[in-house]
Amino acid sequence: MTATDYAVAPGEYLEEWIDDHGLSQQRVAEQLGSSRKQVNEIVNGRAPITSDTAMRLERVTGIPAKAWLKYEALYRADLARIADEEALADHADEIAPSAVTYLRSMGATKATKKSPGRLVSDFLSFHRCGTWEAYVHLHEEASTGDYALAALKDAGTTLDRTLLTTWLRAAELAEPFERGRGYDYDPERLRAALPKLRARAATPDSTMLRDIANMLADAGVVFMVVEPPKKLPLLGMTRWIDKRVPVIQQTGRWGKDGFVIWALFHELGHVLNDPRGEMHVEYTTEKKRNSAAEKAANKFALDTLFGEGGVAQFRGLTYDRDIAAKAREIGIAPGVAVHQMHRRRMLPYEFGNRLCVDLAGTFTE
C-alpha cells in the first residue's frame, strides 16, 4: 500500500453512509443510542470510534465492527505517520544527495527531497533506526572506542556520515557479511597467511579478489568489495561483527590494482595491530585524531609489500620495463609500485599507467 500525505477519518465513511441512506445525524444518533454531538464529532474526526461504538455501528449500518475499528486504526496510524514525517523533514538536508540516489538504486526508497519526511523515514528504516537521534547515536558509538571503524580515505577529503553509513549498511545486507557471523577469527592464522596473500596479490587478474576473499575467510576475516555511493571518498574500511569477526570492506574506488591492493594491506594492518579497531573515524579533524593509527597501518602495508628497501628501490626508474622488472624482483604487482611512486612524487602521473591492471567488474564473489 502506498503511503499518502493525508489521513481519512472513519467518520467520513459514516457520513457517506448517512447521506446514502437519506438520514440525519440526529436520527442515526437515536439509532445508536448516543448524542448527536458524539455522532458529529465522529463524522468530523474529533472523536474516536471505540469498540463499543463499533459494535453499535455494526447493528445500525450492517458494516462489521472490525471494519470500523480498522478504519479507526488506519486513521490514527496515518495521523501519527504524517506528524512523524513532518518532524523528520527537518533532517532531510542532512542526507547527502548521493546517498539518496544510492538508496533509490537499491529500492530502499522512492522518495525525493520533494517529500522530505518520507525520505528521512525510509533512510532510518534502511538503517534500522527508529529516530534520527538514534541513528546519530549508533553511528557515533560505532566510530569510537574499541572495535570501532577504521578508514583509509583519499587525502584531503572529509567523510559524509550519511554516505558512509549507507554504504556500510548495504554491505550488512549482503550474503558475505551474514556468512561472516559464523566465522572464528584467528589472528595468528591471518599473520601466517600474509606471505600467501602477498604472493596472490602480485599477479592481479579477474579471480584475484575472489581468491583473496577465500584466503582471508580461512583466517576468519570477511573481505568484501561493495559498490559505493558516488562521492564517497573511501578506499577501504575495517570494522567488526559482534566484536568478534573483522570485516575488510572496500569500495574498489578507481578500480586499479595499485589502489585496491594497497587498501587491502592497509586494512590488514588495522586488523592485526589495532586493539580491535581502536582507530576512530573522524569527520573534521582526521589528521589530528587518526594520524598515529593511519601511519601505523600505512607502515604495515609498506613493510609487508615492499620489504626493508621500501619504495626507494624504485627511485630513478621511469620506464615501464624497469619498473616491472624491479616489481617482479621484489614480488609485488607493478601497479602497486606505480601507485606508491605516484603518491610520493617519484614518478610523473602520466608515466607507468600501462602497468596498472583494471579490476573493475571483478568485485563479485
N, C-alpha and C positions, 0 to 999 in steps of 0.2 A: 504494500500500500504506500502510495506517495504521500509524504507529509505536506500539509497545507500551511499557509501563513494565517489561517483563521480557524475559529472553533465554532462548531454548530451546537447550540444548546438543545437539549432534548425537548425543551418547551416548544421549539419550532415545529417538531413533529406533532406535538399535541395541538398546537394552534392550527396546523394544516388539517388534522382530523376533525377538529371542531368546525372549521369552515366547510369541509366536505360534507358534513352531516347537517349543516344549517342550524347549528346550535349556538347558544350564547355561553360565555364563560360562567355566568350565573347559573344557567341550567346544568352545566357539567359539574359545577361545584356542589350543587344539590345532589346530583347523582353519586358523586364521590363521597359525600358526607363531610365536606370541608368548606372553608370560606372562599368567597370569590377572590379575596385578596391573595390567598395561597395559590389559587389557580393562575391568577395574573402574574404573580412572581415567578411561578414555574415557566409560564409562557415566555416571559422576558429574561429568563436565565438568572434571576436573582435568588431563587430558592432551588435547592437540590431535590431530585426525586429520590426519596428514601425507599427502603424495602417495603414499608407499609404502604406508601403511596403507589409504588409499582404494582402491588397486589390489587389495589383498588382500581388502578387504571386498566389492568387486565380484565377485570369484570365488566368495566364500563365500555372499553374500546374493543375488546377481543384481541388486543395485541399482548403477547405474553409478557409477564413481569420481567423475565430475564432480558427481553429486548429493551425494555425501558431502562433497566439497570445498566445494560451495555451502552446505551446511548449516553447515559449519565457519566459512566466511567470514561468513555472516549472523550466526552466534552471536557471533563476535568483534566484528563491527560493532555489534551491539546492546549488547554489554558496554561498548564504547567510548562509544557514544552515551549510554547510561544514566549512566556515570561523568561524562561531559561535562556532561550536563544537571543532575546533582546539584551540580556545581561552579558552573554558570551560575545556578542557582536563587538564589544569594546576591545577584544583581543585579536580581532581579525587581522589588523595591520601588523601584528607581531609574527604572523606566519609568512615566511618567505614565499614569493610568487612561484619560485621553482619547486618548493615543497608542495604547493597546491597542484601544480602540473603533474608532479610525481604521483601524488595520491590519486588524481584523476586517471592516470595511465594504468594504475593497478585496480581501478574500480572501487576505490575506498571512499570516493565522494563524487557527486555530480554537481556539487555546489560551486559557486564562484563568489567573488567579492561582492556581487550584487545581492547575495543572500548571506551576509557575513555571519549571522548567528548559526545558521545551519552548517556553514563551512567549519567554524570552530568546533561545533558539536561533533561533526564527522572526524575532525582531526583528533579530538580527545578519544573518540571511540576507537580509532585506529591504534592509539597508544594505550588503550585500556585504562583511561583515567576519567574519573567522574567529574572533576572540576579543573579549571586552568591552574589553580593553586596547587592541586595535587600533581599535575604534570610538571610544574616548575620544581616542586619539592623532590619528586622522584628523579628528575634529571640532575639536580644539584647533588643528591645523595649518591647517584651513580658516578659522579665526576670527582668525588673527593674521598680520601681515606683509603684504607686497604681494599684491594680488589677493585679499584676504580678503573676508569677508562684511560688508556694511554694512546696518544695520537701522533702520527707523523703527517704533517701537513706541509703545503707549499710555503716557502719562506715569505714573510712579509704579508701574510693574509690572516684574516680573522674567520672564525667558525661561527656560522649562524646556528643557533641552538635548534631551531625547528628543522633545518636541513639535516643536521646531524642525527637527531633522534628519529626522524622519519626513515632515514637510511638504515639506522640500527634496527628499528622495528621491522623493516622489510626483511632483514636477514633472519630475525627470530621466527618469521612465518615460513621460512624455507626449510626443506627437509633436512639438509645437513646440520642445521642448528639443533633441530629437535633430536636428531640421531645422536648428537654430541652429549645430550643429557645423560646418556648411558656410558660415556667414556670414563676411564680411570687414568687420570693424568699421572705420568711418571717422568719427573724432571731428569733423572739420570738416563733414562732411555732416550729422552729427547736430546740430551747433550751428546750421547754416544752416536746419535743419528746425524749429527751435524756434518761430518765428512761426506756421507752419502747424499745428504741434501745439497751440499755444495757441488758435488760432482754432477748430480742430476741437473742443477741449475746452470751448469757450464755449457749445456747443449740445449738451448731453448727451442722448442718445437710445439706442435699442436697438442701434444699429450703431456707436456711438462707440468702444467698446473694440476692436472688430474693425478699425475704420479706423485707430486709433492703432497697433495692433499691426503693420499693414501699412506704415504710415509709418516706424515705427522699424526694421522689417526692412530697408527700403531703405537705412538707415544702418548695417546690420549689428548691430542690437540686438534681442535676444529680449525680448518683452513677454508675460507670462503672468499670468492670474488663476487661482489654484489654490485650490479649496475647502480651508480649513484644518481641523485638528482643533479640537474645542471647547476653549475656554480658552487658545488661542494668542493672546497679546496683541500681535499684529503687524498693521500696515497694509501694509508692504512690505519687500522685501529685495533687495539688489543683490549679485550675485556674478559670477564669470567662468567661462566654459567653456574649459578648457585654457589659461587665462591669455591668451586672445585675444578672446573674444566676451563682452560684458557681457549679463547676464540681469537684467531687472527683473521680479521675481515679486511679485505682490500677492495678498493674501488676499481682497480685496473686502469686508473687515470693515465692518460697518454698512450697506453697500450704497448709501449716499447719495453723490451725485456729488461733494460737497464733500470728503469723506474720500478718495475714490478719486483725484480729480484732484490734490489736494494731495500725496498719497503719490507719485503718478507724477512730478511735477515735483521733489519732494524727492529721489527716487531718481535722476532725471536729473542732479541736482546732484552726487551721488556719482560717477556715471559720468564726467561731464565734468571734474570738478575734483579728485577724489581721485586719488592716484597708483595708479590701477587697483585701488582698494579698500584703501587703507592703513588705512581705518577698521576698528576691531576691535569685534567683538561681545563684550560682557562681561556676566556674569550677576549680579554682586553690586555692582559699582562703575561702572555705566554713566555716571552723571553726571560722575564724576571722569575717566573714561578716554575717553569719547566726546563730551564736550561740545563741543570745538572742531570736530570733523568734523560733528556734528549741527547745530550753529549755522550752519556754513557752508552745509550743504545746505538748511536752512530759509531762510536769506537768499537763496539762489539761487532757491528756489521763490517766495518773496515778491516779489523783484525781477522775476522773469520774468512772474509772473501779474498783479501789482498795479502794477508800474512804480514810478517815483520817489515818487509820492504815497503808496504803501503802503496799509495798511488804514485809516489815518487819514482817508482820503477818505470813509469810511462813518460816521465819528463823528457821533453825534447822530441817525442815521437809525433809525427803529423800524418804520415802515410798510412792508409788503411792496412796495408800488408804488414807494416812494422807493428802496429797496434795489435792486430790479430795474432801475430806470431808471439808477442810478449804475453798476451792473454792466454794463449794455449800453453805457454811455458809455465805460467802461474797456475793454470787450471780453472779459469773463470771464463764466462761468456764475454766476447769483445764488447758487446753492448753495455755491459756493466762498467767496463773500463772507460768507455766513451762518456757514459753518464757522469761518472765522477770527474773525469777530465774537464768536461763542460762546466760542471759546478764549481770547480776550483780554478777556472780560467786558464787551464793548462792547454786547452785546445779550442780554437775558434768554433762557434756553434755551427758554422756551415761545413765543418770537417767531421768525418767519422760516422755520419748518419747512415751510410750504407751498411755499416757493421751491425746496426741495431735490428733486432727481429721484432716484427709487429705481432703481438699476441692477441690482437683483437679477434673476437669470435672463438677464443679457446677458453673462455672463463666459465664454462659449464662443467659439471662433473662428468 
